[in-house]
């Protein structure tokens, strides 16, 4: 199919579609090739119509959140990449009750949501202050900060579900058995961020909050932001923590990597940050191939020295 014919054939708004779109600027690594199609719907109806059109025409569908835990191939991503950046509404519910609810679109930045909660004297997001990424991505990854997981405050998520019979919306109600350390029930993807036949896209979510002192909430949120800055999380393009921590190892992954003598080690433009063992950074000209080789080298070296295989927190996406 001639990609330029898609707006006419699909009926989708022309301003929601871009072609041969550079994805690297959407990722915190600042690495990666282009998307054949970049689709930014503004409503659930547009999202559903686009997904139906792509599916009927055999066009692979991927979804990108804030791009903060993502390493995109140098060759880019074939098919359509959907971004819910316009799903950015925040609503506060049950304001007169002890447990207040906040509903946020999948495209809302977590740090923005933490600020909004604080301004309304609502406690629950303080530990996520300064966390890069979106609501959708945080739920998908079950983001965890300072011993607190996003699932600890999740009530429900509205999702678009891909079924053999069609594509429809449904509500997922939180069930503790579905979640674990940095694991969510939405992680059924086997090819990076590509949506499988039975996949789901998170559209929005509801979180439970509690009333608390505004000054204390804002102080705690700012404390977490400063801690991220002090650790050097934003000093160079990176995905933050590259590997998950494991209780089996007994030490944080960053410390294990440092003890393996890898701090500062480089492959091409990719480097283990000189200031933190668990940050793989882009020194300025890293390719996706460089970064993947470095991640695999770290795994191999740590395995040889400790017997433990580090599990990447970063998602790899795109054409190999």
N, C-alpha and C positions, 0 to 999 in steps of 0.2 A: 504494500500500500504506500502511495505517495503521502508522506507525513503532512505535507502542506494542505492535503485535502481533508485532513481530520476535522478541523473546525466546521466545515460545511457538511460533511457526512455525519458527524456526531451530534451536531446541534449545540455543542458546548460553546460557551463564550470565548471569543478569540483571545481576550486578555487573560484567560485562565490557562492558556497553552503556550509553551515555548519549546523550540526544537534545538537539538544539539547544544543543550544547556550545560555550561561548566559547573560541575558540582563541588569542586574543591573549596570554593569560597563559602560553602554551606557547612563545611566540616571544621572542627577545631584543629585537625592535623594540617589543614590547607593543602591537601593532597587528593589526587584523583582525576579521572577523566570526565567525559561528558555523558549526559543522559540523552537518549534519542528524543524522548518526550518528557517535559517537565510540566506537571499539571497541578495547579493551585486553586482548587474549588473554594467557593465562598459559602456555600450552603450544603446541607446534607443531600438535598435533591441533586445538586451539581455533582457531588461526590459519587452518589449512586449511579447517576446517568453515565458518568465517565467510566466507572468501573464496569458497568454492563457493556458499554461500547467496546472497551479494550478487551474484555473477556470474549465477546462474540467474534471479535476479529483476530483472536489468537495473539494478542499483544501482551507480553509478560507485564505484570504489575509489581512494583516495589513501593515501599513507603518509607519516607525519611522524616525523622523528628528534628531535633536540634543539631544532629550530626556530631554529637560530642563523644560518642563511643564507637565511632565508625571509621573504618579504613576502606576507602573506595579504590578499586582497581585503576591502574593507569589507563586501561582501555575503556573505562567508564561502565555504564550500565545500559544494557539493551532493553528496549521496551519503554514503558511509562513509569516515571518516578512521581509519586504523589506526595505533596507537602500540604499539611493542614495548618500552615502558618496563619491563615485567616480565621481559624477557629480559635479565637482569642478572647472570648467573653468570660467574665468572672461574675458569678452571682452568689450572694450570701442569703442563706435560707434559715428558717427556724430561729430568727433573731431573738425571740423572747424566751427561748428555752435554754437550759443549762448546756446542752450539747448542740452547738450550732453547726450547720452544714455549709460548706463552700463547694459550689459547682464551677468547674473550670474546663474550658475547651482544650483539646489535645495540643493546640499550638501555643498555649500560654507558657511563658518562661517560668520555670520553677522559682527562680530568684524574685521575679516580679510578683508571683503568688505569695511568697513569704513576706514581701513588703506590704502587699494588700491586706494580708491577714493581720499583720502587726498594727497597721493603721486603724484596724477595726477591733483592736484589743482581743484578737483571737489567737490562742496558742495551739501549736501543732506543727508548724513549719520552720521553727527556729533553727533546727539542726541542718536544714537544707539551704540556709542562707548562703548565697554565693555559688550554689551548685549550678553549673552550666546545664543547658538542656531544657526540654519541654515536658509538660505534663504527660503527653503520650509516651515519650521516650522513657521517662522516669518510671512509669507503670510497667511498661514492657520489660525494662531491665530490673525491676524491683530495686530501684536506687536505694543505697544504704549509706548513711552518713552518721558517724559518731554513735554507733550501736543502735541507730534507728533506721528502720526500713520504711519506704513509702507505703507498703502494705499495712503498716501498723495503724495508719489513719484512713485507709481506703474503705469506703462504704459500698460503692458500686461504680461501674464503668459502662457507658453507652458505647456499643460497638457496631460496626458494619460487618456482617457475617457473610462469607462466601460459601454457599451451599450448592449441591448439584442442581437443585431446583430453581436457584436464583440467588440474588443478593439482597439482603434485607437487614434491618436494624433490630437489635435486641439489647436488653440490659443484663449485664453480668453482676450478680450479687456476691460480695466478698465471701469467700470460704477459706478459712485458714489452712485447710489441708491442701489447697492448690498452690501454696506459696512456700518458698524456702529462701535461704541466703542467696540473694541476687538471682532468684528464679521466679518466673511468673507463669501462669497458665497460657499466656499469649506467646510464649517462646516455642512455637511449633515449627518455625521456619528452619529449613535445612540448607537453604542457599542464601545466607546473608539476610538482606532485608526484603527478599522476594516473597510475595504473598503466595502460599501454597493453595491448592484447590479448596481446602477446608479452612482457610485462614480467616483472621479477624483483623480489622483496623480499629484502634481505639479512637473514638470521636470526642468524648468528654468523660469527666469523672467527678464523683462526689466524695468529699473528704469530711471527716468529723473533727470539729474544733472545740475548744473550751475557752470560756471567758477568763481573762487574766489581765494583769496590769500591763498597759501599753508600753510603759517605759522599760519594764523588765523584758518583755518580748523583743522589743527593738534592740536592746542591749545584747541579748543572747544571739540574735540574728547577726548583728554586726560582728560579734566575737567570732562566729564561724567564718564569716567573710574574711576577716583579718587573718585567721589561721590558714585559710587556703592560699592567701597571698604570701604569707610568711613561708609556707612550704614550697613556694615557687610554682604553683600549679599553672599560673598564667604567664610565666616568664618567657616561654617559647611555645610555638604551636604543638599541641599534644592532645591526647585523649584523657589526660589525667592518669589515674591508675591503669596500667596496662594489663596487670594480672590480678585475679581474685586472690584474696587471702585464704589460707586453709588452716584449719585447726590441726590437721594431721602433721603439718610441717612444724608448728609450734612457734613460729616467728612470722612477722609480717613479710609479705613477698618482697617488698623493697629492701628489707634488711638481708634477706637470703641472697638477693641479687648482688647487693654490695659485698657480702662476705665471699661471693664467688669471684670477686675482683672485676666486676663488669661495669662499675660506675664510670661513666665517661667513654665507654667503648662505643665505636662507631662502625657502621657499614654504610658506605656512600654518604648521603646527607642525613641519615637517621642515626640518632645517638641515644644511649642511656644517659639521662640527664646527670651532669656532674654533681648536682645538689640533691638528687633523689633517685634511688635505685629502681623504683617502680614507675618512673615516668620515661617513656620513650618519646623523644622530641624530634621535630623537624628543624634541623639547623638552618634551613632556608632554601635548600634545593633538593630535599629528599623526594624520592619517588615512592610509590606504593610498594614496588618490588623491594627497594632498600629496606623499608620499614618492616615488611613481612619477613625478610631474611633475618633481620636483627631480632625480631620477636622469636623466631624459630631457633636462632642461635642461643638466645638467653635460655629458652626451654631446654635445649640440648645440654648446655653447660651446667645448669642447675641440676638436671637429672643425673648427669655423670657424677657430680660432686655430692649430691644428697640422696639420690634415689627417688626424689619426688618430681613429678611432672607438673609444672605450673599451668594453670588454666587461664587462658586469655579472657579478659573482660571485654576487649575490643571485638567488634563484629566486623568480619571481612565481607565485602559486597562487590559485585560486579563481575565483568567478563574476565576469565583467567587467561 
